[in-house]
Amino acid sequence: MRVRQAESLLFMDLNADGSVSIEELKAYNRTQEPRRQSQNTLAFLDADANEDDVLTIVEILQFADKRIAKRGRVTSGRVVEGIMSMDIDGDGKVTTRELVEVVKAVSG
């Protein structure tokens, strides 16, 4: 299971150097549907522990371990779907403005 979780990020390692840069993420995402792009980006940001826009194999494996630990509580797909339901303009990104609009709509 750990390998399967890590593979999803390692597929983005387009130059096969053992790390995934933000540029590789963007290039990989251009080949994906918008929903998948959002999932990839959220996973990348979550996995990038030191926020240097590069995922090392250590960060990827730590992310995989964290996802496995969370699996019993909430599935990541449901979380992503919930977040992306706030994407009002359908561009694959949830902006602060969209969040404010959703909160206004819910709070009446």
Beta strands, then each sheet from edge to edge (+ up, - down):
strand 1: 20-21
strand 2: 54-55
sheet 1: 1+ 2-
end
